[in-house]
Amino acid sequence: MEYVHYSVMRQEILEYLKPPQDTPAVMVDCTCGEGGHTHLFLSTHPNLTVIGLDRDSSIQQKAIKRMESFGERFKPMNIWFDDFFAGEQENSFDLVLFDLGISSYHYEESERGFSFRKDEVLDMRLDKTAPISALDVVNGYQEERLADVIYQFGEERYSRRIARAIVERRKTGKITTSEELASIIYKAVPSGYRYGHIHPATRSFQAIRIEVNRELDRIEPALKGAIRTLKSGGRMAVISFHSLEDRKVKWLFKELGEGEHPIIRILTKKPLIPSETEREENPASRSAKLRIIEKR
């Protein structure tokens, strides 16, 4: 079965991110994935070229196939977004989009252990050539470091108990699958916590994935690089899906948009959220927050 990532807040993004008319324009889709947002923009704006970034070569192939009809207007690049902007010149781009959530593909098709609902080898790397995987984190980190990762990146209140249970289980052999890890976490937390509105392994899996891919470390340099390379009057939209991401985006925009010499205008004083209709049609969009700025 093919799973398609439903790109969130499409209409809101189209409303705020509009390229100059009747002149060639360039947009960077920093998290292209299967190409949902990219396809939308290329279909809507015939004068637009989109540079589609993704470090996961497997999902990028899906985007390349999907974008075949647009020819040279779609330019895929297999690179992390922070690395991309570090090598680009100022005043290069008209529009920039970040959709910081990972794709349904990673949970449903990648077979890399992103989901606690599947029995897959623990990996969680978006870049399959990266040196550290979830297997290394779960089996190699000392208890205190593992607990810190789960607490800081998952905001998990039972991080110490979970880390202790993982380390204790490691004494009998490596933890190698997502199902096995989820079971350890489930048994480690209090019984009343097992039946909440989210699975008790949700936050720990998020934390390990963030650690493996250095997701939070990449946000600030990427946003600063994107703003540096935007043209004056160019716009950037950022969709985040959890408070750790949104907090970084919010405070950076505040830093750069206020003071004596602001370099951006904040167009969304409060983040936009999906409509009730979208939340009903795509429950995964419920936690999305959209912030948009314009370069001065």
C-alpha positions in Angstrom: 0.0 0.0 0.0 1.3 3.4 -1.0 1.2 6.1 1.7 1.1 9.7 0.7 2.2 12.5 3.0 -0.6 15.1 3.2 1.1 18.5 3.0 -0.5 20.7 5.7 -1.9 24.2 5.6 -1.7 24.4 1.8 -4.1 27.3 1.3 -2.6 29.4 4.1 0.9 28.9 2.6 -0.3 29.7 -0.9 -1.9 32.9 0.4 1.3 34.2 2.1 4.0 32.9 -0.2 3.4 34.5 -3.6 6.3 34.9 -6.1 6.7 38.1 -8.1 4.4 38.0 -11.2 5.6 37.9 -14.8 9.3 37.4 -13.8 11.3 34.3 -13.0 11.3 33.4 -9.3 13.0 30.8 -7.2 11.6 29.1 -4.1 13.5 26.7 -1.8 11.4 23.9 -0.3 13.7 22.9 2.5 11.9 19.7 3.4 10.6 18.5 0.1 9.8 14.9 1.0 7.4 13.5 -1.5 6.9 16.9 -3.0 3.4 17.9 -1.9 4.0 21.6 -1.3 6.5 21.7 -4.2 3.9 20.3 -6.6 1.3 22.8 -5.4 3.6 25.8 -6.0 4.8 24.6 -9.4 1.2 23.9 -10.5 0.0 27.4 -9.3 2.9 29.6 -10.4 4.3 28.9 -14.0 7.1 31.4 -13.5 8.4 29.6 -10.4 11.4 27.2 -10.1 11.6 25.2 -6.9 14.8 23.8 -5.4 13.7 20.8 -3.4 15.9 19.8 -0.5 15.9 16.4 1.2 18.7 14.4 2.8 16.7 11.2 2.5 17.5 9.9 -1.0 14.7 7.3 -0.9 11.9 9.7 -0.4 13.6 12.2 -2.8 13.1 9.7 -5.6 9.4 9.8 -5.1 9.5 13.6 -5.5 11.6 13.4 -8.6 9.1 11.0 -10.2 6.2 13.1 -9.1 7.7 16.3 -10.6 8.7 14.9 -14.0 6.1 17.0 -15.9 7.7 20.2 -14.6 11.1 19.5 -16.2 13.9 22.0 -15.3 11.5 23.9 -13.0 12.2 21.4 -10.3 15.7 21.0 -9.0 16.2 18.3 -6.4 19.2 18.4 -4.0 20.2 15.6 -1.6 21.4 17.8 1.3 20.5 18.9 4.8 18.9 22.4 4.7 21.4 23.9 7.1 24.3 22.8 4.9 22.5 24.1 1.8 22.1 27.7 3.0 25.7 27.8 4.4 26.9 27.6 0.8 24.5 30.1 -0.9 24.9 33.8 -1.7 22.8 36.6 -0.2 19.7 37.8 -2.0 19.3 34.6 -4.0 15.7 33.4 -3.3 12.2 34.8 -3.4 10.5 32.3 -1.2 11.5 29.7 1.4 9.4 27.0 3.0 10.2 24.7 6.0 7.8 21.9 6.9 9.6 20.5 9.9 7.5 17.4 10.3 8.7 14.1 8.9 6.6 12.3 6.3 4.1 9.5 6.6 6.6 7.6 4.4 9.0 7.4 7.2 6.5 5.9 9.6 4.8 3.6 7.1 7.2 2.6 4.3 10.8 3.4 5.2 11.3 0.3 7.4 13.7 2.2 9.6 12.0 1.9 13.0 10.4 5.3 13.2 7.1 3.9 14.4 6.5 2.1 17.7 3.6 0.4 16.0 5.8 -1.6 13.7 8.4 -4.3 14.2 11.4 -2.9 12.3 15.1 -2.6 12.9 16.0 0.4 15.0 17.6 3.0 12.7 15.6 6.3 12.5 18.2 7.9 10.2 16.9 10.3 7.6 20.4 10.2 6.1 21.1 6.5 5.6 24.8 7.2 5.4 25.0 9.0 8.8 27.3 7.3 11.4 24.9 7.1 14.3 21.5 5.3 14.3 18.8 4.7 16.9 20.4 1.3 17.5 23.6 3.1 18.7 21.7 5.6 20.9 19.5 2.9 22.6 22.3 0.4 23.1 25.3 2.7 23.5 24.4 5.7 25.5 25.0 5.7 29.3 21.8 5.8 31.4 22.1 9.5 32.4 22.8 10.6 28.8 19.9 8.5 27.5 17.6 9.9 30.1 18.6 13.5 29.3 17.9 12.9 25.6 14.4 11.5 26.3 13.6 14.3 28.7 15.0 17.2 26.6 13.9 16.1 23.2 10.7 14.3 24.2 9.7 16.3 27.2 9.0 12.9 28.8 8.3 13.1 32.5 9.3 9.4 33.0 12.6 9.7 31.2 14.7 8.4 34.1 12.5 5.3 34.6 12.5 4.6 30.8 16.3 5.0 30.6 16.8 2.8 33.6 14.6 0.1 32.1 16.5 0.3 28.7 19.9 -0.1 30.4 18.6 -2.9 32.5 17.3 -4.8 29.5 20.6 -4.2 27.6 22.3 -6.5 30.1 20.6 -9.5 28.4 21.5 -8.4 24.9 21.1 -5.7 22.3 17.7 -4.0 21.8 17.3 -4.2 18.0 13.7 -3.5 17.0 11.2 -0.8 17.4 8.6 -3.2 18.8 11.0 -4.4 21.4 11.9 -0.8 22.5 8.2 0.2 22.6 7.5 -2.8 24.9 10.3 -1.8 27.3 9.0 1.7 27.5 5.4 0.6 28.0 6.4 -1.6 30.9 8.6 1.0 32.4 6.0 3.7 33.0 3.2 3.7 35.6 0.1 1.7 34.6 -2.0 4.8 34.6 0.3 6.5 32.1 -0.1 3.6 29.6 -3.7 4.5 28.7 -3.4 8.2 28.0 -4.3 10.0 24.8 -0.9 9.1 23.3 1.1 5.8 23.4 3.6 5.9 26.2 6.5 5.4 23.7 5.5 8.4 21.6 7.8 11.0 23.3 10.7 8.7 23.7 10.7 7.7 20.0 10.5 11.4 19.0 13.4 12.2 21.3 15.6 9.4 19.9 14.8 10.4 16.3 15.7 14.0 17.0 19.0 13.0 18.6 19.9 10.7 15.7 19.3 13.4 13.1 20.3 16.4 15.1 17.0 18.0 14.1 16.9 20.8 16.7 20.6 21.7 16.1 19.9 22.4 12.5 16.9 24.8 12.9 18.6 28.0 14.0 21.5 28.0 11.5 19.1 27.0 8.7 16.6 29.8 9.5 19.4 32.4 9.7 20.9 31.1 6.5 17.5 31.2 4.8 16.9 34.8 5.9 20.4 35.8 4.7 19.8 34.4 1.3 16.2 35.8 0.9 15.8 38.8 -1.4 14.4 42.0 0.2 10.6 41.5 0.3 11.1 37.7 0.1 9.1 35.6 2.4 9.7 32.5 4.5 7.1 30.1 6.1 7.9 27.6 8.8 5.6 24.8 9.9 6.5 23.1 13.2 4.8 20.2 14.9 6.0 20.3 18.5 6.8 22.9 21.1 10.6 22.3 20.9 10.7 23.3 17.2 8.1 26.1 17.5 10.0 27.7 20.4 13.2 27.9 18.4 11.4 29.5 15.5 9.4 31.9 17.6 12.4 33.3 19.6 14.6 33.6 16.5 11.9 35.5 14.7 11.5 37.7 17.7 15.2 38.4 17.9 15.5 39.3 14.3 12.2 41.1 14.0 12.6 43.5 16.9 15.1 46.0 18.3 16.7 49.0 16.6 17.7 47.3 13.4 15.2 44.5 12.6 15.9 42.6 9.4 12.5 40.8 9.1 8.8 41.7 9.5 6.8 39.1 11.4 3.6 38.6 9.4 2.0 36.2 11.9 2.0 37.7 15.4 0.5 34.5 16.6 1.1 31.2 14.7 -1.6 30.1 12.3 -3.1 26.7 12.9 -5.0 24.3 10.6 -8.7 24.8 10.0 -11.2 22.6 11.8 -11.9 21.0 8.5 -8.3 20.2 7.8 -7.8 18.8 11.4 -10.8 16.5 10.8 -9.6 15.3 7.4 -5.9 15.0 8.4 -5.6 14.3 12.1 -1.8 14.4 11.8 -2.1 18.2 11.1 -3.6 18.9 14.6 -0.3 20.1 16.2 0.9 22.1 13.2 1.8 25.8 13.7 2.7 28.1 10.8 4.8 31.2 11.2 5.7 33.6 8.4 8.2 36.4 8.0 9.2 38.9 5.3 12.7 40.1 4.8 13.1 43.9 5.0 
